[in-house]
Amino acid sequence: MTDISSTASVATGKPARYGKQLASHLGRKVASEWDPEVEQGWIDFPNGGRATLAAGDGVLLIALVAPDAEALDRLEEVVGRHLVRFGAQDELVCTWQRTDGTQGTEHRNTED
């Protein structure tokens, strides 16, 4: 079986801050790292999935790789939900684009 992947480009004025926060928060339960010098990091999940994070110019780039579609669904949910919650004040929107052509998920803050 081959891995399945998904990417998101989350527009934000604070991409490094959110990348660091995501890696740090999820790193309490799984392996993660954020390198502030290159503004990049990763998060390894127990299901064999991995998220890579990179701060760009006005955007946080996230790439997910998972062993199957079910695991990818879960990673999109976990990473997207946490990121949108952290960035509620900035109204972050995380829309996943899957490389296999299937529909990814979208996460946005729906609370007032």
C-alpha positions, -999 to +999 in steps of 0.1 A: +000+000+000+012+035-008+010+065+015-017+092+008-010+129+014-027+163+018-015+199+019-028+231+033-016+267+028-030+287+058-029+325+052-017+343+084+005+372+093+021+350+120+030+317+103+061+309+124+042+316+156+014+292+146+038+265+133+057+266+166+025+265+187+011+236+167+044+216+170+047+224+207+011+217+216+008+184+198+044+175+209+030+170+244+016+136+232+037+128+201+072+134+188+076+169+173+102+196+166+102+232+155+134+249+144+130+287+148+161+295+127+146+280+095+110+283+107+102+247+099+092+216+118+075+183+119+051+162+140+051+124+140+019+106+148+015+070+162-006+059+132+025+063+109+015+097+098+036+128+097+030+166+094+057+189+081+053+226+088+070+255+071+065+292+077+064+312+044+057+348+035+022+353+050+014+316+050+019+284+071+025+255+048+014+221+061+020+187+044+005+155+058+014+120+049-005+090+062-006+053+055-043+053+043-073+075+038-088+069+072-055+079+089-054+110+067-089+120+076-079+119+113-047+139+108-066+166+088-091+168+116-065+169+145-041+193+128-068+215+113-090+217+144-060+227+167-046+253+143-080+270+137-086+270+175-052+286+181-059+312+154-095+319+162-087+356+168-071+358+134-099+338+118-076+311+103-090+288+077-074+254+070-084+238+037-068+205+028-060+195-008-054+158-013-028+147-038-050+117-049-078+140-061-103+132-034-119+160-014-100+172+017-116+188+046-119+224+057-116+238+092-127+272+103-138+287+136-176+286+139-177+300+174-186+336+182 
